[in-house]
């Protein structure tokens, strides 16, 4: 016969046994779901790559690697090359990162170290809201506002002051590489800023206090503690911004001019891989025309994967150096 104490604690014993049973079932189930998610992500990547390269097979077999260095795009004669689009993609993305990265780091430093508490949150929200603007709206803004400003004011000024540099030579135009690069800067800025700010906030307070105790100024504290600790995160943020810039199509199509040429001037119209695919896929000639566009997609996919692989190597190297 059960004693009153045993009756009183029976529900507790039942609850504990139930929890142990759930743990025994839940742990393997969680591992299986996590493994399935990882395998699915790899499978989707392989599926996408296989589909793109399969569709590009005709152009790959017809043009080979010469497609990468050829600078003609003529659907009438089925004469296609990707050189100008690769050039436009790489140059516009790098210019965007060269502008967005120091700007994002400066904004992140201000929000984490300098701004009064009452304005930190509103400014951070406003910066992150830039990522919510649809790309087509940014493209329209680039046509209506930014393009005329560049063509009538900024580019003539740059040409007059720095015209001896090939980058700033040529005829000012509202459509061209500079307009596209600035639009990509606006699109990459909130991503780089948000990640960099989060990384800065993870810097241990003891390191900052130790730097101040040694007599360091605020800038010296940032240089000795915050920036070294956040370096791998900044690299990751920059790569996320690069991925945003490499794959953008609609906004770039609206402002870059869509010209098949390689020009040293930032004022000249140009083209990118994503913009060319977006603007011509629906009207492409069946067969070699469509396959050539998929060849451009395959090149863009390879560039993006290589950029992420390089970033992984850099972050891993910084982490190893940090452990030493």
Buried (B, 14 or more C-beta within 10 A) or exposed (E): EEEEEEEEEEEEEEEEEEEEEEEEEEEEEEEEEEEEEEEEEEEEEEEEBEEBBEBBBBBBEBBEEEBEEBBEBEBEEEEBBBBBBBBBBBBBBBBBBEBBBEBBBEBBBBBBBEBEEEEBEEEBEEBBEBBEBEBEEBBBBBBEEBBEBBBEEBBBEBBEEEBEEEBBBBEBBBBBBBBBBBBBBBBBBBBBBBBBBBBBEEBEEEBBEBBBEEEBEEEEBBEBBBBBBBBBBBBBBBBBBBBBBBBBBBBBBBBBBBBBBBBEBBBBBBBBBBBBBBBBBEEBBEEBBBBBBBBBBBBBBEBBEEBBEEBEEBBEEBEEEEEE
